[in-house]
């Protein structure tokens, strides 16, 4: 069995068409409407899990970037691209959820509502 690198797999994937993303409120409606449908529940949980994972990756990225900057290692193109992708996903999620932009200081503010109640 030949193992492929992430980059090789990524290069083979097709770009997704533009689509209207599922917002947090819409996800909650689907969860209630299709309660008991294991396939829909699993898909919505997968969506919620992916969003949580993106948040966690963002936190790890911030730690790596801080250490990188403290060592004065210059600007790394790959890290900048990751930063931009994370910002884009965060903005998209916050827009869908109707959330305010994050505070500029270290205060995390109010907890965000969960996708699934």
Backbone atoms as SQL, in Angstrom:
CREATE TABLE atoms (id INTEGER PRIMARY KEY, chain TEXT, resi INTEGER, resn TEXT, atom TEXT, x REAL, y REAL, z REAL);
INSERT INTO atoms VALUES
  (1, 'A', 1, 'UNK', 'N', 0.844, -1.178, 0.000),
  (2, 'A', 1, 'UNK', 'CA', 0.000, 0.000, 0.000),
  (3, 'A', 1, 'UNK', 'C', 0.892, 1.246, 0.000),
  (4, 'A', 2, 'UNK', 'N', 0.672, 2.123, -0.944),
  (5, 'A', 2, 'UNK', 'CA', 1.463, 3.341, -1.063),
  (6, 'A', 2, 'UNK', 'C', 0.780, 4.450, -0.275),
  (7, 'A', 3, 'UNK', 'N', 1.523, 5.040, 0.644),
  (8, 'A', 3, 'UNK', 'CA', 0.982, 6.138, 1.444),
  (9, 'A', 3, 'UNK', 'C', 1.220, 7.457, 0.720),
  (10, 'A', 4, 'UNK', 'N', 0.217, 8.308, 0.704),
  (11, 'A', 4, 'UNK', 'CA', 0.347, 9.618, 0.081),
  (12, 'A', 4, 'UNK', 'C', 0.497, 10.673, 1.164),
  (13, 'A', 5, 'UNK', 'N', 1.244, 11.701, 0.840),
  (14, 'A', 5, 'UNK', 'CA', 1.366, 12.814, 1.776),
  (15, 'A', 5, 'UNK', 'C', 0.101, 13.650, 1.705),
  (16, 'A', 6, 'UNK', 'N', -0.095, 14.468, 2.732),
  (17, 'A', 6, 'UNK', 'CA', -1.251, 15.361, 2.749),
  (18, 'A', 6, 'UNK', 'C', -1.247, 16.263, 1.524),
  (19, 'A', 7, 'UNK', 'N', -0.079, 16.766, 1.146),
  (20, 'A', 7, 'UNK', 'CA', 0.026, 17.665, -0.011),
  (21, 'A', 7, 'UNK', 'C', -0.402, 16.953, -1.286),
  (22, 'A', 8, 'UNK', 'N', -0.042, 15.680, -1.442),
  (23, 'A', 8, 'UNK', 'CA', -0.437, 14.938, -2.631),
  (24, 'A', 8, 'UNK', 'C', -1.947, 14.744, -2.674),
  (25, 'A', 9, 'UNK', 'N', -2.531, 14.428, -1.550),
  (26, 'A', 9, 'UNK', 'CA', -3.980, 14.252, -1.496),
  (27, 'A', 9, 'UNK', 'C', -4.667, 15.583, -1.751),
  (28, 'A', 10, 'UNK', 'N', -4.172, 16.635, -1.136),
  (29, 'A', 10, 'UNK', 'CA', -4.755, 17.977, -1.282),
  (30, 'A', 10, 'UNK', 'C', -4.760, 18.421, -2.732),
  (31, 'A', 11, 'UNK', 'N', -3.703, 18.103, -3.466),
  (32, 'A', 11, 'UNK', 'CA', -3.603, 18.532, -4.853),
  (33, 'A', 11, 'UNK', 'C', -4.643, 17.829, -5.726),
  (34, 'A', 12, 'UNK', 'N', -5.119, 16.658, -5.310),
  (35, 'A', 12, 'UNK', 'CA', -6.080, 15.901, -6.097),
  (36, 'A', 12, 'UNK', 'C', -7.523, 16.310, -5.815),
  (37, 'A', 13, 'UNK', 'N', -7.766, 16.991, -4.712),
  (38, 'A', 13, 'UNK', 'CA', -9.136, 17.355, -4.369),
  (39, 'A', 13, 'UNK', 'C', -9.609, 18.500, -5.246),
  (40, 'A', 14, 'UNK', 'N', -10.865, 18.430, -5.583),
  (41, 'A', 14, 'UNK', 'CA', -11.460, 19.488, -6.399),
  (42, 'A', 14, 'UNK', 'C', -11.930, 20.619, -5.497),
  (43, 'A', 15, 'UNK', 'N', -11.891, 21.799, -6.049),
  (44, 'A', 15, 'UNK', 'CA', -12.364, 22.960, -5.304),
  (45, 'A', 15, 'UNK', 'C', -13.888, 22.873, -5.200),
  (46, 'A', 16, 'UNK', 'N', -14.398, 23.141, -4.019),
  (47, 'A', 16, 'UNK', 'CA', -15.844, 23.095, -3.815),
  (48, 'A', 16, 'UNK', 'C', -16.518, 24.254, -4.536),
  (49, 'A', 17, 'UNK', 'N', -17.724, 24.023, -5.035),
  (50, 'A', 17, 'UNK', 'CA', -18.453, 25.138, -5.648),
  (51, 'A', 17, 'UNK', 'C', -18.902, 26.107, -4.560),
  (52, 'A', 18, 'UNK', 'N', -19.219, 27.316, -4.948),
  (53, 'A', 18, 'UNK', 'CA', -19.748, 28.281, -3.980),
  (54, 'A', 18, 'UNK', 'C', -21.106, 27.769, -3.506),
  (55, 'A', 19, 'UNK', 'N', -21.370, 27.914, -2.226),
  (56, 'A', 19, 'UNK', 'CA', -22.638, 27.451, -1.673),
  (57, 'A', 19, 'UNK', 'C', -23.005, 28.299, -0.471),
  (58, 'A', 20, 'UNK', 'N', -24.265, 28.261, -0.148),
  (59, 'A', 20, 'UNK', 'CA', -24.759, 28.970, 1.028),
  (60, 'A', 20, 'UNK', 'C', -24.461, 28.091, 2.243),
  (61, 'A', 21, 'UNK', 'N', -23.561, 28.517, 3.121),
  (62, 'A', 21, 'UNK', 'CA', -23.193, 27.669, 4.259),
  (63, 'A', 21, 'UNK', 'C', -24.328, 27.534, 5.270),
  (64, 'A', 22, 'UNK', 'N', -24.263, 26.483, 6.051),
  (65, 'A', 22, 'UNK', 'CA', -25.246, 26.230, 7.099),
  (66, 'A', 22, 'UNK', 'C', -24.872, 27.061, 8.315),
  (67, 'A', 23, 'UNK', 'N', -25.760, 27.945, 8.703),
  (68, 'A', 23, 'UNK', 'CA', -25.526, 28.774, 9.878),
  (69, 'A', 23, 'UNK', 'C', -25.836, 28.016, 11.159),
  (70, 'A', 24, 'UNK', 'N', -25.432, 28.568, 12.263),
  (71, 'A', 24, 'UNK', 'CA', -25.648, 27.927, 13.556),
  (72, 'A', 24, 'UNK', 'C', -27.137, 27.767, 13.832),
  (73, 'A', 25, 'UNK', 'N', -27.913, 28.828, 13.616),
  (74, 'A', 25, 'UNK', 'CA', -29.358, 28.741, 13.851),
  (75, 'A', 25, 'UNK', 'C', -30.001, 27.714, 12.928),
  (76, 'A', 26, 'UNK', 'N', -29.577, 27.699, 11.674),
  (77, 'A', 26, 'UNK', 'CA', -30.115, 26.731, 10.718),
  (78, 'A', 26, 'UNK', 'C', -29.751, 25.305, 11.145),
  (79, 'A', 27, 'UNK', 'N', -28.539, 25.124, 11.653),
  (80, 'A', 27, 'UNK', 'CA', -28.133, 23.810, 12.152),
  (81, 'A', 27, 'UNK', 'C', -29.007, 23.349, 13.305),
  (82, 'A', 28, 'UNK', 'N', -29.349, 24.270, 14.189),
  (83, 'A', 28, 'UNK', 'CA', -30.232, 23.928, 15.314),
  (84, 'A', 28, 'UNK', 'C', -31.620, 23.526, 14.821),
  (85, 'A', 29, 'UNK', 'N', -32.121, 24.250, 13.804),
  (86, 'A', 29, 'UNK', 'CA', -33.427, 23.913, 13.225),
  (87, 'A', 29, 'UNK', 'C', -33.380, 22.511, 12.620),
  (88, 'A', 30, 'UNK', 'N', -32.327, 22.216, 11.860),
  (89, 'A', 30, 'UNK', 'CA', -32.172, 20.881, 11.272),
  (90, 'A', 30, 'UNK', 'C', -32.105, 19.809, 12.364),
  (91, 'A', 31, 'UNK', 'N', -31.371, 20.117, 13.447),
  (92, 'A', 31, 'UNK', 'CA', -31.214, 19.149, 14.530),
  (93, 'A', 31, 'UNK', 'C', -32.580, 18.793, 15.117),
  (94, 'A', 32, 'UNK', 'N', -33.406, 19.796, 15.359),
  (95, 'A', 32, 'UNK', 'CA', -34.734, 19.548, 15.926),
  (96, 'A', 32, 'UNK', 'C', -35.662, 18.887, 14.907),
  (97, 'A', 33, 'UNK', 'N', -35.618, 19.364, 13.668),
  (98, 'A', 33, 'UNK', 'CA', -36.510, 18.863, 12.614),
  (99, 'A', 33, 'UNK', 'C', -36.227, 17.400, 12.283),
  (100, 'A', 34, 'UNK', 'N', -34.955, 17.036, 12.239),
  (101, 'A', 34, 'UNK', 'CA', -34.574, 15.686, 11.828),
  (102, 'A', 34, 'UNK', 'C', -34.092, 14.831, 13.000),
  (103, 'A', 35, 'UNK', 'N', -34.508, 15.190, 14.205),
  (104, 'A', 35, 'UNK', 'CA', -34.130, 14.431, 15.403),
  (105, 'A', 35, 'UNK', 'C', -34.546, 12.981, 15.205),
  (106, 'A', 36, 'UNK', 'N', -33.610, 12.083, 15.434),
  (107, 'A', 36, 'UNK', 'CA', -33.895, 10.664, 15.240),
  (108, 'A', 36, 'UNK', 'C', -33.364, 10.134, 13.919),
  (109, 'A', 37, 'UNK', 'N', -33.065, 11.025, 12.969),
  (110, 'A', 37, 'UNK', 'CA', -32.462, 10.606, 11.702),
  (111, 'A', 37, 'UNK', 'C', -30.949, 10.560, 11.928),
  (112, 'A', 38, 'UNK', 'N', -30.434, 9.356, 12.092),
  (113, 'A', 38, 'UNK', 'CA', -29.024, 9.186, 12.466),
  (114, 'A', 38, 'UNK', 'C', -28.073, 9.812, 11.453),
  (115, 'A', 39, 'UNK', 'N', -28.406, 9.741, 10.166),
  (116, 'A', 39, 'UNK', 'CA', -27.520, 10.302, 9.141),
  (117, 'A', 39, 'UNK', 'C', -27.423, 11.822, 9.249),
  (118, 'A', 40, 'UNK', 'N', -28.570, 12.478, 9.432),
  (119, 'A', 40, 'UNK', 'CA', -28.571, 13.942, 9.549),
  (120, 'A', 40, 'UNK', 'C', -27.894, 14.359, 10.849),
  (121, 'A', 41, 'UNK', 'N', -28.199, 13.673, 11.931),
  (122, 'A', 41, 'UNK', 'CA', -27.559, 13.996, 13.210),
  (123, 'A', 41, 'UNK', 'C', -26.043, 13.855, 13.106),
  (124, 'A', 42, 'UNK', 'N', -25.590, 12.776, 12.478),
  (125, 'A', 42, 'UNK', 'CA', -24.151, 12.544, 12.320),
  (126, 'A', 42, 'UNK', 'C', -23.512, 13.644, 11.478),
  (127, 'A', 43, 'UNK', 'N', -24.199, 14.062, 10.416),
  (128, 'A', 43, 'UNK', 'CA', -23.659, 15.122, 9.560),
  (129, 'A', 43, 'UNK', 'C', -23.570, 16.447, 10.325),
  (130, 'A', 44, 'UNK', 'N', -24.585, 16.765, 11.102),
  (131, 'A', 44, 'UNK', 'CA', -24.562, 18.006, 11.877),
  (132, 'A', 44, 'UNK', 'C', -23.501, 17.956, 12.974),
  (133, 'A', 45, 'UNK', 'N', -23.333, 16.800, 13.592),
  (134, 'A', 45, 'UNK', 'CA', -22.278, 16.659, 14.593),
  (135, 'A', 45, 'UNK', 'C', -20.903, 16.776, 13.945),
  (136, 'A', 46, 'UNK', 'N', -20.761, 16.238, 12.746),
  (137, 'A', 46, 'UNK', 'CA', -19.495, 16.363, 12.013),
  (138, 'A', 46, 'UNK', 'C', -19.192, 17.834, 11.733),
  (139, 'A', 47, 'UNK', 'N', -20.209, 18.591, 11.345),
  (140, 'A', 47, 'UNK', 'CA', -20.048, 20.023, 11.086),
  (141, 'A', 47, 'UNK', 'C', -19.628, 20.754, 12.362),
  (142, 'A', 48, 'UNK', 'N', -20.302, 20.451, 13.469),
  (143, 'A', 48, 'UNK', 'CA', -19.962, 21.089, 14.745),
  (144, 'A', 48, 'UNK', 'C', -18.548, 20.712, 15.176),
  (145, 'A', 49, 'UNK', 'N', -18.188, 19.446, 14.991),
  (146, 'A', 49, 'UNK', 'CA', -16.849, 18.989, 15.364),
  (147, 'A', 49, 'UNK', 'C', -15.788, 19.665, 14.511),
  (148, 'A', 50, 'UNK', 'N', -16.053, 19.821, 13.215),
  (149, 'A', 50, 'UNK', 'CA', -15.093, 20.488, 12.326),
  (150, 'A', 50, 'UNK', 'C', -14.892, 21.942, 12.752),
  (151, 'A', 51, 'UNK', 'N', -15.966, 22.595, 13.140),
  (152, 'A', 51, 'UNK', 'CA', -15.851, 23.990, 13.581),
  (153, 'A', 51, 'UNK', 'C', -15.059, 24.087, 14.884),
  (154, 'A', 52, 'UNK', 'N', -15.293, 23.160, 15.796),
  (155, 'A', 52, 'UNK', 'CA', -14.523, 23.161, 17.046),
  (156, 'A', 52, 'UNK', 'C', -13.050, 22.880, 16.775),
  (157, 'A', 53, 'UNK', 'N', -12.782, 21.969, 15.853),
  (158, 'A', 53, 'UNK', 'CA', -11.400, 21.646, 15.502),
  (159, 'A', 53, 'UNK', 'C', -10.700, 22.854, 14.903),
  (160, 'A', 54, 'UNK', 'N', -11.394, 23.603, 14.050),
  (161, 'A', 54, 'UNK', 'CA', -10.801, 24.809, 13.463),
  (162, 'A', 54, 'UNK', 'C', -10.444, 25.808, 14.560),
  (163, 'A', 55, 'UNK', 'N', -11.305, 25.919, 15.566),
  (164, 'A', 55, 'UNK', 'CA', -11.013, 26.815, 16.693),
  (165, 'A', 55, 'UNK', 'C', -9.766, 26.355, 17.444),
  (166, 'A', 56, 'UNK', 'N', -9.663, 25.045, 17.668),
  (167, 'A', 56, 'UNK', 'CA', -8.510, 24.497, 18.379),
  (168, 'A', 56, 'UNK', 'C', -7.227, 24.691, 17.568),
  (169, 'A', 57, 'UNK', 'N', -7.300, 24.447, 16.265),
  (170, 'A', 57, 'UNK', 'CA', -6.141, 24.659, 15.393),
  (171, 'A', 57, 'UNK', 'C', -5.720, 26.123, 15.449),
  (172, 'A', 58, 'UNK', 'N', -6.702, 27.020, 15.462),
  (173, 'A', 58, 'UNK', 'CA', -6.401, 28.446, 15.556),
  (174, 'A', 58, 'UNK', 'C', -5.648, 28.788, 16.829),
  (175, 'A', 59, 'UNK', 'N', -6.048, 28.171, 17.937),
  (176, 'A', 59, 'UNK', 'CA', -5.365, 28.426, 19.210),
  (177, 'A', 59, 'UNK', 'C', -3.923, 27.914, 19.164),
  (178, 'A', 60, 'UNK', 'N', -3.727, 26.717, 18.609),
  (179, 'A', 60, 'UNK', 'CA', -2.365, 26.184, 18.475),
  (180, 'A', 60, 'UNK', 'C', -1.532, 27.064, 17.551),
  (181, 'A', 61, 'UNK', 'N', -2.141, 27.516, 16.467),
  (182, 'A', 61, 'UNK', 'CA', -1.423, 28.376, 15.528),
  (183, 'A', 61, 'UNK', 'C', -0.962, 29.649, 16.229),
  (184, 'A', 62, 'UNK', 'N', -1.842, 30.241, 17.036),
  (185, 'A', 62, 'UNK', 'CA', -1.467, 31.461, 17.756),
  (186, 'A', 62, 'UNK', 'C', -0.255, 31.224, 18.653),
  (187, 'A', 63, 'UNK', 'N', -0.207, 30.056, 19.310),
  (188, 'A', 63, 'UNK', 'CA', 0.943, 29.721, 20.166),
  (189, 'A', 63, 'UNK', 'C', 2.222, 29.591, 19.351),
  (190, 'A', 64, 'UNK', 'N', 2.135, 28.901, 18.219),
  (191, 'A', 64, 'UNK', 'CA', 3.313, 28.717, 17.358),
  (192, 'A', 64, 'UNK', 'C', 3.782, 30.060, 16.816),
  (193, 'A', 65, 'UNK', 'N', 2.836, 30.876, 16.367),
  (194, 'A', 65, 'UNK', 'CA', 3.195, 32.183, 15.810),
  (195, 'A', 65, 'UNK', 'C', 3.860, 33.062, 16.861),
  (196, 'A', 66, 'UNK', 'N', 3.333, 33.025, 18.086),
  (197, 'A', 66, 'UNK', 'CA', 3.919, 33.828, 19.162),
  (198, 'A', 66, 'UNK', 'C', 5.363, 33.402, 19.418),
  (199, 'A', 67, 'UNK', 'N', 5.595, 32.088, 19.505),
  (200, 'A', 67, 'UNK', 'CA', 6.956, 31.587, 19.729),
  (201, 'A', 67, 'UNK', 'C', 7.861, 31.956, 18.558),
  (202, 'A', 68, 'UNK', 'N', 7.336, 31.857, 17.353),
  (203, 'A', 68, 'UNK', 'CA', 8.102, 32.190, 16.140),
  (204, 'A', 68, 'UNK', 'C', 8.530, 33.658, 16.180),
  (205, 'A', 69, 'UNK', 'N', 7.589, 34.531, 16.523),
  (206, 'A', 69, 'UNK', 'CA', 7.884, 35.965, 16.571),
  (207, 'A', 69, 'UNK', 'C', 8.850, 36.300, 17.706),
  (208, 'A', 70, 'UNK', 'N', 8.697, 35.626, 18.860),
  (209, 'A', 70, 'UNK', 'CA', 9.594, 35.879, 19.992),
  (210, 'A', 70, 'UNK', 'C', 11.035, 35.504, 19.657),
  (211, 'A', 71, 'UNK', 'N', 11.205, 34.515, 18.810),
  (212, 'A', 71, 'UNK', 'CA', 12.547, 34.102, 18.385),
  (213, 'A', 71, 'UNK', 'C', 13.055, 34.963, 17.230),
  (214, 'A', 72, 'UNK', 'N', 12.220, 35.899, 16.786),
  (215, 'A', 72, 'UNK', 'CA', 12.572, 36.812, 15.692),
  (216, 'A', 72, 'UNK', 'C', 13.056, 36.039, 14.452),
  (217, 'A', 73, 'UNK', 'N', 12.232, 35.066, 14.040),
  (218, 'A', 73, 'UNK', 'CA', 12.603, 34.203, 12.920),
  (219, 'A', 73, 'UNK', 'C', 12.092, 34.717, 11.573),
  (220, 'A', 74, 'UNK', 'N', 11.558, 35.911, 11.549),
  (221, 'A', 74, 'UNK', 'CA', 11.085, 36.478, 10.286),
  (222, 'A', 74, 'UNK', 'C', 9.689, 35.998, 9.939),
  (223, 'A', 75, 'UNK', 'N', 9.299, 36.245, 8.702),
  (224, 'A', 75, 'UNK', 'CA', 7.957, 35.881, 8.265),
  (225, 'A', 75, 'UNK', 'C', 8.021, 34.616, 7.416),
  (226, 'A', 76, 'UNK', 'N', 7.224, 33.645, 7.767),
  (227, 'A', 76, 'UNK', 'CA', 7.160, 32.389, 7.046),
  (228, 'A', 76, 'UNK', 'C', 5.881, 32.385, 6.210),
  (229, 'A', 77, 'UNK', 'N', 6.015, 32.209, 4.914),
  (230, 'A', 77, 'UNK', 'CA', 4.872, 32.287, 3.999),
  (231, 'A', 77, 'UNK', 'C', 3.793, 31.274, 4.376),
  (232, 'A', 78, 'UNK', 'N', 4.180, 30.048, 4.682),
  (233, 'A', 78, 'UNK', 'CA', 3.193, 29.020, 5.024),
  (234, 'A', 78, 'UNK', 'C', 2.385, 29.418, 6.259),
  (235, 'A', 79, 'UNK', 'N', 3.053, 29.990, 7.258),
  (236, 'A', 79, 'UNK', 'CA', 2.327, 30.412, 8.460),
  (237, 'A', 79, 'UNK', 'C', 1.370, 31.551, 8.142),
  (238, 'A', 80, 'UNK', 'N', 1.777, 32.438, 7.266),
  (239, 'A', 80, 'UNK', 'CA', 0.897, 33.543, 6.885),
  (240, 'A', 80, 'UNK', 'C', -0.333, 33.015, 6.151),
  (241, 'A', 81, 'UNK', 'N', -0.144, 32.038, 5.286),
  (242, 'A', 81, 'UNK', 'CA', -1.283, 31.455, 4.565),
  (243, 'A', 81, 'UNK', 'C', -2.231, 30.751, 5.537),
  (244, 'A', 82, 'UNK', 'N', -1.667, 30.030, 6.497),
  (245, 'A', 82, 'UNK', 'CA', -2.502, 29.371, 7.503),
  (246, 'A', 82, 'UNK', 'C', -3.268, 30.416, 8.304),
  (247, 'A', 83, 'UNK', 'N', -2.587, 31.491, 8.689),
  (248, 'A', 83, 'UNK', 'CA', -3.245, 32.559, 9.453),
  (249, 'A', 83, 'UNK', 'C', -4.430, 33.126, 8.684),
  (250, 'A', 84, 'UNK', 'N', -4.245, 33.363, 7.400),
  (251, 'A', 84, 'UNK', 'CA', -5.324, 33.917, 6.579),
  (252, 'A', 84, 'UNK', 'C', -6.490, 32.937, 6.441),
  (253, 'A', 85, 'UNK', 'N', -6.189, 31.657, 6.267),
  (254, 'A', 85, 'UNK', 'CA', -7.251, 30.648, 6.188),
  (255, 'A', 85, 'UNK', 'C', -8.033, 30.576, 7.495),
  (256, 'A', 86, 'UNK', 'N', -7.330, 30.613, 8.610),
  (257, 'A', 86, 'UNK', 'CA', -7.998, 30.580, 9.911),
  (258, 'A', 86, 'UNK', 'C', -8.867, 31.815, 10.119),
  (259, 'A', 87, 'UNK', 'N', -8.358, 32.973, 9.728),
  (260, 'A', 87, 'UNK', 'CA', -9.148, 34.205, 9.848),
  (261, 'A', 87, 'UNK', 'C', -10.407, 34.120, 8.993),
  (262, 'A', 88, 'UNK', 'N', -10.261, 33.610, 7.779),
  (263, 'A', 88, 'UNK', 'CA', -11.407, 33.485, 6.871),
  (264, 'A', 88, 'UNK', 'C', -12.471, 32.562, 7.467),
  (265, 'A', 89, 'UNK', 'N', -12.048, 31.420, 8.013),
  (266, 'A', 89, 'UNK', 'CA', -12.995, 30.484, 8.610),
  (267, 'A', 89, 'UNK', 'C', -13.650, 31.071, 9.855),
  (268, 'A', 90, 'UNK', 'N', -12.872, 31.774, 10.668),
  (269, 'A', 90, 'UNK', 'CA', -13.420, 32.389, 11.871),
  (270, 'A', 90, 'UNK', 'C', -14.452, 33.452, 11.514),
  (271, 'A', 91, 'UNK', 'N', -14.133, 34.275, 10.540),
  (272, 'A', 91, 'UNK', 'CA', -15.070, 35.315, 10.104),
  (273, 'A', 91, 'UNK', 'C', -16.342, 34.689, 9.545),
  (274, 'A', 92, 'UNK', 'N', -16.186, 33.654, 8.742),
  (275, 'A', 92, 'UNK', 'CA', -17.337, 32.964, 8.147),
  (276, 'A', 92, 'UNK', 'C', -18.226, 32.390, 9.249),
  (277, 'A', 93, 'UNK', 'N', -17.615, 31.730, 10.228),
  (278, 'A', 93, 'UNK', 'CA', -18.379, 31.137, 11.323),
  (279, 'A', 93, 'UNK', 'C', -19.093, 32.213, 12.137),
  (280, 'A', 94, 'UNK', 'N', -18.380, 33.271, 12.488),
  (281, 'A', 94, 'UNK', 'CA', -18.980, 34.333, 13.299),
  (282, 'A', 94, 'UNK', 'C', -20.128, 35.015, 12.561),
  (283, 'A', 95, 'UNK', 'N', -19.973, 35.186, 11.267),
  (284, 'A', 95, 'UNK', 'CA', -21.038, 35.791, 10.472),
  (285, 'A', 95, 'UNK', 'C', -22.261, 34.887, 10.478),
  (286, 'A', 96, 'UNK', 'N', -22.051, 33.593, 10.288),
  (287, 'A', 96, 'UNK', 'CA', -23.160, 32.638, 10.285),
  (288, 'A', 96, 'UNK', 'C', -23.856, 32.579, 11.631),
  (289, 'A', 97, 'UNK', 'N', -23.077, 32.675, 12.695),
  (290, 'A', 97, 'UNK', 'CA', -23.627, 32.563, 14.040),
  (291, 'A', 97, 'UNK', 'C', -24.217, 33.880, 14.530),
  (292, 'A', 98, 'UNK', 'N', -23.992, 34.961, 13.782),
  (293, 'A', 98, 'UNK', 'CA', -24.467, 36.262, 14.219),
  (294, 'A', 98, 'UNK', 'C', -23.714, 36.763, 15.432),
  (295, 'A', 99, 'UNK', 'N', -22.466, 36.338, 15.575),
  (296, 'A', 99, 'UNK', 'CA', -21.662, 36.729, 16.738),
  (297, 'A', 99, 'UNK', 'C', -20.898, 38.010, 16.467),
  (298, 'A', 100, 'UNK', 'N', -20.590, 38.712, 17.546),
  (299, 'A', 100, 'UNK', 'CA', -19.777, 39.916, 17.438),
  (300, 'A', 100, 'UNK', 'C', -18.334, 39.518, 17.160),
  (301, 'A', 101, 'UNK', 'N', -17.552, 40.410, 16.562),
  (302, 'A', 101, 'UNK', 'CA', -16.124, 40.120, 16.387),
  (303, 'A', 101, 'UNK', 'C', -15.471, 39.900, 17.747),
  (304, 'A', 102, 'UNK', 'N', -14.394, 39.106, 17.798),
  (305, 'A', 102, 'UNK', 'CA', -13.740, 38.850, 19.080),
  (306, 'A', 102, 'UNK', 'C', -13.159, 40.129, 19.662),
  (307, 'A', 103, 'UNK', 'N', -13.091, 40.206, 21.004),
  (308, 'A', 103, 'UNK', 'CA', -12.508, 41.400, 21.623),
  (309, 'A', 103, 'UNK', 'C', -11.033, 41.516, 21.274),
  (310, 'A', 104, 'UNK', 'N', -10.538, 42.741, 21.232),
  (311, 'A', 104, 'UNK', 'CA', -9.136, 42.981, 20.873),
  (312, 'A', 104, 'UNK', 'C', -8.180, 42.645, 22.015),
  (313, 'A', 105, 'UNK', 'N', -8.684, 42.652, 23.256),
  (314, 'A', 105, 'UNK', 'CA', -7.808, 42.334, 24.383),
  (315, 'A', 105, 'UNK', 'C', -7.882, 40.838, 24.693),
  (316, 'A', 106, 'UNK', 'N', -7.243, 40.423, 25.759),
  (317, 'A', 106, 'UNK', 'CA', -7.170, 39.001, 26.102),
  (318, 'A', 106, 'UNK', 'C', -8.454, 38.481, 26.744),
  (319, 'A', 107, 'UNK', 'N', -9.419, 39.353, 27.045),
  (320, 'A', 107, 'UNK', 'CA', -10.661, 38.943, 27.680),
  (321, 'A', 107, 'UNK', 'C', -11.510, 38.143, 26.689),
  (322, 'A', 108, 'UNK', 'N', -11.807, 36.867, 26.991),
  (323, 'A', 108, 'UNK', 'CA', -12.573, 36.067, 26.046),
  (324, 'A', 108, 'UNK', 'C', -14.041, 36.457, 25.953),
  (325, 'A', 109, 'UNK', 'N', -14.562, 37.209, 26.909),
  (326, 'A', 109, 'UNK', 'CA', -15.945, 37.644, 26.845),
  (327, 'A', 109, 'UNK', 'C', -16.908, 36.512, 27.160),
  (328, 'A', 110, 'UNK', 'N', -18.126, 36.623, 26.647),
  (329, 'A', 110, 'UNK', 'CA', -19.164, 35.632, 26.888),
  (330, 'A', 110, 'UNK', 'C', -18.891, 34.360, 26.096),
  (331, 'A', 111, 'UNK', 'N', -19.254, 33.198, 26.643),
  (332, 'A', 111, 'UNK', 'CA', -19.088, 31.960, 25.887),
  (333, 'A', 111, 'UNK', 'C', -20.027, 31.943, 24.688),
  (334, 'A', 112, 'UNK', 'N', -19.582, 31.297, 23.611),
  (335, 'A', 112, 'UNK', 'CA', -20.398, 31.212, 22.408),
  (336, 'A', 112, 'UNK', 'C', -21.432, 30.109, 22.568),
  (337, 'A', 113, 'UNK', 'N', -22.613, 30.282, 21.950),
  (338, 'A', 113, 'UNK', 'CA', -23.627, 29.234, 22.046),
  (339, 'A', 113, 'UNK', 'C', -23.179, 27.991, 21.288),
  (340, 'A', 114, 'UNK', 'N', -23.572, 26.835, 21.781),
  (341, 'A', 114, 'UNK', 'CA', -23.222, 25.579, 21.119),
  (342, 'A', 114, 'UNK', 'C', -24.101, 25.389, 19.893),
  (343, 'A', 115, 'UNK', 'N', -23.611, 24.640, 18.919),
  (344, 'A', 115, 'UNK', 'CA', -24.396, 24.348, 17.721),
  (345, 'A', 115, 'UNK', 'C', -25.564, 23.450, 18.077),
  (346, 'A', 116, 'UNK', 'N', -25.303, 22.481, 18.932),
  (347, 'A', 116, 'UNK', 'CA', -26.317, 21.491, 19.261),
  (348, 'A', 116, 'UNK', 'C', -26.660, 21.604, 20.735),
  (349, 'A', 117, 'UNK', 'N', -27.935, 21.758, 21.024),
  (350, 'A', 117, 'UNK', 'CA', -28.380, 21.836, 22.428),
  (351, 'A', 117, 'UNK', 'C', -28.718, 20.470, 22.948);
